[in-house]
Amino acid sequence: MMKSRVNYKNIECISVSIRCIQQRIFQPRISLGKHRT
C-alpha cells in the first residue's frame, strides 16, 4: 500500500511538472510575469 501511495504521488508530481513545462513553452510571458510578481 505504501509503495502504491508513493507511486501515485510520483505520477501526480510528474503531471504537475509536465503542466509547468507546457505553460513555460506555450505561455512564457505569463511565467515571467509570475516570477516578477
mmCIF entry with sequence, helices, sheets and N, C-alpha, C, O atoms, coordinates in Angstrom:
data_MODEL
# 
_entry.id   MODEL 
# 
_entity.id                         1 
_entity.type                       polymer 
_entity.pdbx_number_of_molecules   1 
# 
_entity_poly.entity_id                      1 
_entity_poly.type                           'polypeptide(L)' 
_entity_poly.nstd_linkage                   no 
_entity_poly.nstd_monomer                   no 
_entity_poly.pdbx_seq_one_letter_code       MMKSRVNYKNIECISVSIRCIQQRIFQPRISLGKHRT 
_entity_poly.pdbx_seq_one_letter_code_can   MMKSRVNYKNIECISVSIRCIQQRIFQPRISLGKHRT 
_entity_poly.pdbx_strand_id                 A 
# 
loop_
_entity_poly_seq.entity_id 
_entity_poly_seq.num 
_entity_poly_seq.mon_id 
_entity_poly_seq.hetero 
1 1  MET n 
1 2  MET n 
1 3  LYS n 
1 4  SER n 
1 5  ARG n 
1 6  VAL n 
1 7  ASN n 
1 8  TYR n 
1 9  LYS n 
1 10 ASN n 
1 11 ILE n 
1 12 GLU n 
1 13 CYS n 
1 14 ILE n 
1 15 SER n 
1 16 VAL n 
1 17 SER n 
1 18 ILE n 
1 19 ARG n 
1 20 CYS n 
1 21 ILE n 
1 22 GLN n 
1 23 GLN n 
1 24 ARG n 
1 25 ILE n 
1 26 PHE n 
1 27 GLN n 
1 28 PRO n 
1 29 ARG n 
1 30 ILE n 
1 31 SER n 
1 32 LEU n 
1 33 GLY n 
1 34 LYS n 
1 35 HIS n 
1 36 ARG n 
1 37 THR n 
# 
_struct_asym.id          A 
_struct_asym.entity_id   1 
# 
loop_
_struct_conf.conf_type_id 
_struct_conf.id 
_struct_conf.pdbx_PDB_helix_id 
_struct_conf.beg_label_comp_id 
_struct_conf.beg_label_asym_id 
_struct_conf.beg_label_seq_id 
_struct_conf.pdbx_beg_PDB_ins_code 
_struct_conf.end_label_comp_id 
_struct_conf.end_label_asym_id 
_struct_conf.end_label_seq_id 
_struct_conf.pdbx_end_PDB_ins_code 
_struct_conf.beg_auth_comp_id 
_struct_conf.beg_auth_asym_id 
_struct_conf.beg_auth_seq_id 
_struct_conf.end_auth_comp_id 
_struct_conf.end_auth_asym_id 
_struct_conf.end_auth_seq_id 
_struct_conf.pdbx_PDB_helix_class 
_struct_conf.details 
_struct_conf.pdbx_PDB_helix_length 
HELX_P HELX_P1 AA1 MET A 2  ? PHE A 26 ? MET A 2  PHE A 26 1 ? 25 
HELX_P HELX_P2 AA2 PRO A 28 ? ARG A 36 ? PRO A 28 ARG A 36 1 ? 9  
# 
_struct_conf_type.id          HELX_P 
_struct_conf_type.criteria    ? 
_struct_conf_type.reference   ? 
# 
loop_
_atom_site.group_PDB 
_atom_site.id 
_atom_site.type_symbol 
_atom_site.label_atom_id 
_atom_site.label_alt_id 
_atom_site.label_comp_id 
_atom_site.label_asym_id 
_atom_site.label_entity_id 
_atom_site.label_seq_id 
_atom_site.pdbx_PDB_ins_code 
_atom_site.Cartn_x 
_atom_site.Cartn_y 
_atom_site.Cartn_z 
_atom_site.occupancy 
_atom_site.B_iso_or_equiv 
_atom_site.pdbx_formal_charge 
_atom_site.auth_seq_id 
_atom_site.auth_comp_id 
_atom_site.auth_asym_id 
_atom_site.auth_atom_id 
_atom_site.pdbx_PDB_model_num 
ATOM 1   N N  . MET A 1 1  ? 0.839 -1.211 0.000   1.00 0.00 ? 1  MET A N  1 
ATOM 2   C CA . MET A 1 1  ? 0.000 0.000  0.000   1.00 0.00 ? 1  MET A CA 1 
ATOM 3   C C  . MET A 1 1  ? 0.873 1.258  0.000   1.00 0.00 ? 1  MET A C  1 
ATOM 4   O O  . MET A 1 1  ? 0.609 2.204  -0.743  1.00 0.00 ? 1  MET A O  1 
ATOM 5   N N  . MET A 1 2  ? 1.886 1.261  0.818   1.00 0.00 ? 2  MET A N  1 
ATOM 6   C CA . MET A 1 2  ? 2.748 2.449  0.881   1.00 0.00 ? 2  MET A CA 1 
ATOM 7   C C  . MET A 1 2  ? 3.400 2.685  -0.486  1.00 0.00 ? 2  MET A C  1 
ATOM 8   O O  . MET A 1 2  ? 3.469 3.817  -0.965  1.00 0.00 ? 2  MET A O  1 
ATOM 9   N N  . LYS A 1 3  ? 3.876 1.603  -1.102  1.00 0.00 ? 3  LYS A N  1 
ATOM 10  C CA . LYS A 1 3  ? 4.516 1.766  -2.414  1.00 0.00 ? 3  LYS A CA 1 
ATOM 11  C C  . LYS A 1 3  ? 3.514 2.339  -3.414  1.00 0.00 ? 3  LYS A C  1 
ATOM 12  O O  . LYS A 1 3  ? 3.861 3.193  -4.229  1.00 0.00 ? 3  LYS A O  1 
ATOM 13  N N  . SER A 1 4  ? 2.276 1.869  -3.347  1.00 0.00 ? 4  SER A N  1 
ATOM 14  C CA . SER A 1 4  ? 1.240 2.364  -4.256  1.00 0.00 ? 4  SER A CA 1 
ATOM 15  C C  . SER A 1 4  ? 1.052 3.862  -4.039  1.00 0.00 ? 4  SER A C  1 
ATOM 16  O O  . SER A 1 4  ? 0.942 4.627  -4.998  1.00 0.00 ? 4  SER A O  1 
ATOM 17  N N  . ARG A 1 5  ? 1.015 4.272  -2.781  1.00 0.00 ? 5  ARG A N  1 
ATOM 18  C CA . ARG A 1 5  ? 0.815 5.696  -2.489  1.00 0.00 ? 5  ARG A CA 1 
ATOM 19  C C  . ARG A 1 5  ? 1.977 6.511  -3.039  1.00 0.00 ? 5  ARG A C  1 
ATOM 20  O O  . ARG A 1 5  ? 1.770 7.572  -3.627  1.00 0.00 ? 5  ARG A O  1 
ATOM 21  N N  . VAL A 1 6  ? 3.182 6.026  -2.853  1.00 0.00 ? 6  VAL A N  1 
ATOM 22  C CA . VAL A 1 6  ? 4.358 6.760  -3.355  1.00 0.00 ? 6  VAL A CA 1 
ATOM 23  C C  . VAL A 1 6  ? 4.267 6.877  -4.873  1.00 0.00 ? 6  VAL A C  1 
ATOM 24  O O  . VAL A 1 6  ? 4.534 7.937  -5.441  1.00 0.00 ? 6  VAL A O  1 
ATOM 25  N N  . ASN A 1 7  ? 3.885 5.771  -5.528  1.00 0.00 ? 7  ASN A N  1 
ATOM 26  C CA . ASN A 1 7  ? 3.763 5.792  -6.986  1.00 0.00 ? 7  ASN A CA 1 
ATOM 27  C C  . ASN A 1 7  ? 2.740 6.835  -7.402  1.00 0.00 ? 7  ASN A C  1 
ATOM 28  O O  . ASN A 1 7  ? 2.977 7.610  -8.329  1.00 0.00 ? 7  ASN A O  1 
ATOM 29  N N  . TYR A 1 8  ? 1.605 6.856  -6.719  1.00 0.00 ? 8  TYR A N  1 
ATOM 30  C CA . TYR A 1 8  ? 0.543 7.801  -7.066  1.00 0.00 ? 8  TYR A CA 1 
ATOM 31  C C  . TYR A 1 8  ? 1.057 9.236  -6.920  1.00 0.00 ? 8  TYR A C  1 
ATOM 32  O O  . TYR A 1 8  ? 0.813 10.080 -7.783  1.00 0.00 ? 8  TYR A O  1 
ATOM 33  N N  . LYS A 1 9  ? 1.759 9.500  -5.840  1.00 0.00 ? 9  LYS A N  1 
ATOM 34  C CA . LYS A 1 9  ? 2.298 10.861 -5.623  1.00 0.00 ? 9  LYS A CA 1 
ATOM 35  C C  . LYS A 1 9  ? 3.310 11.190 -6.718  1.00 0.00 ? 9  LYS A C  1 
ATOM 36  O O  . LYS A 1 9  ? 3.340 12.310 -7.230  1.00 0.00 ? 9  LYS A O  1 
ATOM 37  N N  . ASN A 1 10 ? 4.135 10.209 -7.071  1.00 0.00 ? 10 ASN A N  1 
ATOM 38  C CA . ASN A 1 10 ? 5.134 10.431 -8.127  1.00 0.00 ? 10 ASN A CA 1 
ATOM 39  C C  . ASN A 1 10 ? 4.450 10.794 -9.435  1.00 0.00 ? 10 ASN A C  1 
ATOM 40  O O  . ASN A 1 10 ? 4.870 11.718 -10.133 1.00 0.00 ? 10 ASN A O  1 
ATOM 41  N N  . ILE A 1 11 ? 3.391 10.058 -9.761  1.00 0.00 ? 11 ILE A N  1 
ATOM 42  C CA . ILE A 1 11 ? 2.665 10.322 -11.013 1.00 0.00 ? 11 ILE A CA 1 
ATOM 43  C C  . ILE A 1 11 ? 2.095 11.744 -10.975 1.00 0.00 ? 11 ILE A C  1 
ATOM 44  O O  . ILE A 1 11 ? 2.159 12.472 -11.965 1.00 0.00 ? 11 ILE A O  1 
ATOM 45  N N  . GLU A 1 12 ? 1.545 12.124 -9.838  1.00 0.00 ? 12 GLU A N  1 
ATOM 46  C CA . GLU A 1 12 ? 0.966 13.474 -9.720  1.00 0.00 ? 12 GLU A CA 1 
ATOM 47  C C  . GLU A 1 12 ? 2.074 14.518 -9.907  1.00 0.00 ? 12 GLU A C  1 
ATOM 48  O O  . GLU A 1 12 ? 1.888 15.515 -10.604 1.00 0.00 ? 12 GLU A O  1 
ATOM 49  N N  . CYS A 1 13 ? 3.206 14.277 -9.286  1.00 0.00 ? 13 CYS A N  1 
ATOM 50  C CA . CYS A 1 13 ? 4.339 15.211 -9.379  1.00 0.00 ? 13 CYS A CA 1 
ATOM 51  C C  . CYS A 1 13 ? 4.760 15.349 -10.844 1.00 0.00 ? 13 CYS A C  1 
ATOM 52  O O  . CYS A 1 13 ? 5.011 16.455 -11.324 1.00 0.00 ? 13 CYS A O  1 
ATOM 53  N N  . ILE A 1 14 ? 4.833 14.229 -11.539 1.00 0.00 ? 14 ILE A N  1 
ATOM 54  C CA . ILE A 1 14 ? 5.256 14.261 -12.946 1.00 0.00 ? 14 ILE A CA 1 
ATOM 55  C C  . ILE A 1 14 ? 4.242 15.061 -13.764 1.00 0.00 ? 14 ILE A C  1 
ATOM 56  O O  . ILE A 1 14 ? 4.620 15.873 -14.609 1.00 0.00 ? 14 ILE A O  1 
ATOM 57  N N  . SER A 1 15 ? 2.936 14.824 -13.503 1.00 0.00 ? 15 SER A N  1 
ATOM 58  C CA . SER A 1 15 ? 1.907 15.551 -14.271 1.00 0.00 ? 15 SER A CA 1 
ATOM 59  C C  . SER A 1 15 ? 2.032 17.037 -14.025 1.00 0.00 ? 15 SER A C  1 
ATOM 60  O O  . SER A 1 15 ? 1.862 17.829 -14.951 1.00 0.00 ? 15 SER A O  1 
ATOM 61  N N  . VAL A 1 16 ? 2.326 17.435 -12.795 1.00 0.00 ? 16 VAL A N  1 
ATOM 62  C CA . VAL A 1 16 ? 2.474 18.865 -12.480 1.00 0.00 ? 16 VAL A CA 1 
ATOM 63  C C  . VAL A 1 16 ? 3.695 19.416 -13.220 1.00 0.00 ? 16 VAL A C  1 
ATOM 64  O O  . VAL A 1 16 ? 3.660 20.524 -13.755 1.00 0.00 ? 16 VAL A O  1 
ATOM 65  N N  . SER A 1 17 ? 4.770 18.633 -13.245 1.00 0.00 ? 17 SER A N  1 
ATOM 66  C CA . SER A 1 17 ? 5.990 19.065 -13.937 1.00 0.00 ? 17 SER A CA 1 
ATOM 67  C C  . SER A 1 17 ? 5.705 19.273 -15.420 1.00 0.00 ? 17 SER A C  1 
ATOM 68  O O  . SER A 1 17 ? 6.121 20.271 -16.010 1.00 0.00 ? 17 SER A O  1 
ATOM 69  N N  . ILE A 1 18 ? 4.989 18.318 -16.016 1.00 0.00 ? 18 ILE A N  1 
ATOM 70  C CA . ILE A 1 18 ? 4.669 18.427 -17.448 1.00 0.00 ? 18 ILE A CA 1 
ATOM 71  C C  . ILE A 1 18 ? 3.823 19.678 -17.675 1.00 0.00 ? 18 ILE A C  1 
ATOM 72  O O  . ILE A 1 18 ? 4.037 20.412 -18.640 1.00 0.00 ? 18 ILE A O  1 
ATOM 73  N N  . ARG A 1 19 ? 2.868 19.914 -16.787 1.00 0.00 ? 19 ARG A N  1 
ATOM 74  C CA . ARG A 1 19 ? 1.999 21.096 -16.928 1.00 0.00 ? 19 ARG A CA 1 
ATOM 75  C C  . ARG A 1 19 ? 2.847 22.357 -16.852 1.00 0.00 ? 19 ARG A C  1 
ATOM 76  O O  . ARG A 1 19 ? 2.671 23.277 -17.650 1.00 0.00 ? 19 ARG A O  1 
ATOM 77  N N  . CYS A 1 20 ? 3.753 22.398 -15.905 1.00 0.00 ? 20 CYS A N  1 
ATOM 78  C CA . CYS A 1 20 ? 4.620 23.570 -15.725 1.00 0.00 ? 20 CYS A CA 1 
ATOM 79  C C  . CYS A 1 20 ? 5.442 23.791 -16.995 1.00 0.00 ? 20 CYS A C  1 
ATOM 80  O O  . CYS A 1 20 ? 5.549 24.917 -17.482 1.00 0.00 ? 20 CYS A O  1 
ATOM 81  N N  . ILE A 1 21 ? 6.014 22.723 -17.523 1.00 0.00 ? 21 ILE A N  1 
ATOM 82  C CA . ILE A 1 21 ? 6.843 22.831 -18.729 1.00 0.00 ? 21 ILE A CA 1 
ATOM 83  C C  . ILE A 1 21 ? 5.987 23.323 -19.896 1.00 0.00 ? 21 ILE A C  1 
ATOM 84  O O  . ILE A 1 21 ? 6.408 24.205 -20.645 1.00 0.00 ? 21 ILE A O  1 
ATOM 85  N N  . GLN A 1 22 ? 4.785 22.758 -20.054 1.00 0.00 ? 22 GLN A N  1 
ATOM 86  C CA . GLN A 1 22 ? 3.912 23.170 -21.152 1.00 0.00 ? 22 GLN A CA 1 
ATOM 87  C C  . GLN A 1 22 ? 3.573 24.651 -21.011 1.00 0.00 ? 22 GLN A C  1 
ATOM 88  O O  . GLN A 1 22 ? 3.588 25.387 -21.998 1.00 0.00 ? 22 GLN A O  1 
ATOM 89  N N  . GLN A 1 23 ? 3.271 25.088 -19.802 1.00 0.00 ? 23 GLN A N  1 
ATOM 90  C CA . GLN A 1 23 ? 2.929 26.502 -19.594 1.00 0.00 ? 23 GLN A CA 1 
ATOM 91  C C  . GLN A 1 23 ? 4.115 27.385 -19.959 1.00 0.00 ? 23 GLN A C  1 
ATOM 92  O O  . GLN A 1 23 ? 3.941 28.444 -20.563 1.00 0.00 ? 23 GLN A O  1 
ATOM 93  N N  . ARG A 1 24 ? 5.316 26.955 -19.597 1.00 0.00 ? 24 ARG A N  1 
ATOM 94  C CA . ARG A 1 24 ? 6.509 27.760 -19.907 1.00 0.00 ? 24 ARG A CA 1 
ATOM 95  C C  . ARG A 1 24 ? 6.721 27.831 -21.417 1.00 0.00 ? 24 ARG A C  1 
ATOM 96  O O  . ARG A 1 24 ? 7.108 28.871 -21.949 1.00 0.00 ? 24 ARG A O  1 
ATOM 97  N N  . ILE A 1 25 ? 6.463 26.711 -22.104 1.00 0.00 ? 25 ILE A N  1 
ATOM 98  C CA . ILE A 1 25 ? 6.691 26.673 -23.556 1.00 0.00 ? 25 ILE A CA 1 
ATOM 99  C C  . ILE A 1 25 ? 5.607 27.473 -24.278 1.00 0.00 ? 25 ILE A C  1 
ATOM 100 O O  . ILE A 1 25 ? 5.899 28.254 -25.184 1.00 0.00 ? 25 ILE A O  1 
ATOM 101 N N  . PHE A 1 26 ? 4.351 27.270 -23.866 1.00 0.00 ? 26 PHE A N  1 
ATOM 102 C CA . PHE A 1 26 ? 3.242 27.910 -24.581 1.00 0.00 ? 26 PHE A CA 1 
ATOM 103 C C  . PHE A 1 26 ? 2.991 29.334 -24.113 1.00 0.00 ? 26 PHE A C  1 
ATOM 104 O O  . PHE A 1 26 ? 2.554 30.176 -24.898 1.00 0.00 ? 26 PHE A O  1 
ATOM 105 N N  . GLN A 1 27 ? 3.263 29.614 -22.841 1.00 0.00 ? 27 GLN A N  1 
ATOM 106 C CA . GLN A 1 27 ? 2.990 30.961 -22.315 1.00 0.00 ? 27 GLN A CA 1 
ATOM 107 C C  . GLN A 1 27 ? 4.172 31.448 -21.474 1.00 0.00 ? 27 GLN A C  1 
ATOM 108 O O  . GLN A 1 27 ? 4.055 31.581 -20.256 1.00 0.00 ? 27 GLN A O  1 
ATOM 109 N N  . PRO A 1 28 ? 5.299 31.712 -22.115 1.00 0.00 ? 28 PRO A N  1 
ATOM 110 C CA . PRO A 1 28 ? 6.483 32.165 -21.370 1.00 0.00 ? 28 PRO A CA 1 
ATOM 111 C C  . PRO A 1 28 ? 6.276 33.547 -20.757 1.00 0.00 ? 28 PRO A C  1 
ATOM 112 O O  . PRO A 1 28 ? 6.864 33.864 -19.724 1.00 0.00 ? 28 PRO A O  1 
ATOM 113 N N  . ARG A 1 29 ? 5.443 34.367 -21.391 1.00 0.00 ? 29 ARG A N  1 
ATOM 114 C CA . ARG A 1 29 ? 5.219 35.719 -20.866 1.00 0.00 ? 29 ARG A CA 1 
ATOM 115 C C  . ARG A 1 29 ? 4.529 35.653 -19.516 1.00 0.00 ? 29 ARG A C  1 
ATOM 116 O O  . ARG A 1 29 ? 4.885 36.395 -18.601 1.00 0.00 ? 29 ARG A O  1 
ATOM 117 N N  . ILE A 1 30 ? 3.554 34.781 -19.383 1.00 0.00 ? 30 ILE A N  1 
ATOM 118 C CA . ILE A 1 30 ? 2.829 34.663 -18.109 1.00 0.00 ? 30 ILE A CA 1 
ATOM 119 C C  . ILE A 1 30 ? 3.806 34.173 -17.037 1.00 0.00 ? 30 ILE A C  1 
ATOM 120 O O  . ILE A 1 30 ? 3.776 34.640 -15.899 1.00 0.00 ? 30 ILE A O  1 
ATOM 121 N N  . SER A 1 31 ? 4.679 33.218 -17.416 1.00 0.00 ? 31 SER A N  1 
ATOM 122 C CA . SER A 1 31 ? 5.655 32.681 -16.451 1.00 0.00 ? 31 SER A CA 1 
ATOM 123 C C  . SER A 1 31 ? 6.549 33.816 -15.953 1.00 0.00 ? 31 SER A C  1 
ATOM 124 O O  . SER A 1 31 ? 6.803 33.936 -14.755 1.00 0.00 ? 31 SER A O  1 
ATOM 125 N N  . LEU A 1 32 ? 7.016 34.637 -16.872 1.00 0.00 ? 32 LEU A N  1 
ATOM 126 C CA . LEU A 1 32 ? 7.898 35.739 -16.478 1.00 0.00 ? 32 LEU A CA 1 
ATOM 127 C C  . LEU A 1 32 ? 7.149 36.694 -15.568 1.00 0.00 ? 32 LEU A C  1 
ATOM 128 O O  . LEU A 1 32 ? 7.698 37.172 -14.575 1.00 0.00 ? 32 LEU A O  1 
ATOM 129 N N  . GLY A 1 33 ? 5.891 36.976 -15.904 1.00 0.00 ? 33 GLY A N  1 
ATOM 130 C CA . GLY A 1 33 ? 5.090 37.875 -15.077 1.00 0.00 ? 33 GLY A CA 1 
ATOM 131 C C  . GLY A 1 33 ? 4.964 37.330 -13.672 1.00 0.00 ? 33 GLY A C  1 
ATOM 132 O O  . GLY A 1 33 ? 5.096 38.073 -12.699 1.00 0.00 ? 33 GLY A O  1 
ATOM 133 N N  . LYS A 1 34 ? 4.705 36.015 -13.554 1.00 0.00 ? 34 LYS A N  1 
ATOM 134 C CA . LYS A 1 34 ? 4.558 35.419 -12.224 1.00 0.00 ? 34 LYS A CA 1 
ATOM 135 C C  . LYS A 1 34 ? 5.878 35.506 -11.474 1.00 0.00 ? 34 LYS A C  1 
ATOM 136 O O  . LYS A 1 34 ? 5.892 35.790 -10.276 1.00 0.00 ? 34 LYS A O  1 
ATOM 137 N N  . HIS A 1 35 ? 6.979 35.268 -12.160 1.00 0.00 ? 35 HIS A N  1 
ATOM 138 C CA . HIS A 1 35 ? 8.286 35.337 -11.499 1.00 0.00 ? 35 HIS A CA 1 
ATOM 139 C C  . HIS A 1 35 ? 8.554 36.757 -11.009 1.00 0.00 ? 35 HIS A C  1 
ATOM 140 O O  . HIS A 1 35 ? 9.085 36.951 -9.915  1.00 0.00 ? 35 HIS A O  1 
ATOM 141 N N  . ARG A 1 36 ? 8.189 37.738 -11.813 1.00 0.00 ? 36 ARG A N  1 
ATOM 142 C CA . ARG A 1 36 ? 8.423 39.129 -11.414 1.00 0.00 ? 36 ARG A CA 1 
ATOM 143 C C  . ARG A 1 36 ? 7.593 39.464 -10.182 1.00 0.00 ? 36 ARG A C  1 
ATOM 144 O O  . ARG A 1 36 ? 8.067 40.144 -9.272  1.00 0.00 ? 36 ARG A O  1 
ATOM 145 N N  . THR A 1 37 ? 6.372 38.990 -10.158 1.00 0.00 ? 37 THR A N  1 
ATOM 146 C CA . THR A 1 37 ? 5.500 39.275 -9.023  1.00 0.00 ? 37 THR A CA 1 
ATOM 147 C C  . THR A 1 37 ? 6.066 38.530 -7.809  1.00 0.00 ? 37 THR A C  1 
ATOM 148 O O  . THR A 1 37 ? 5.503 38.610 -6.717  1.00 0.00 ? 37 THR A O  1 
# 
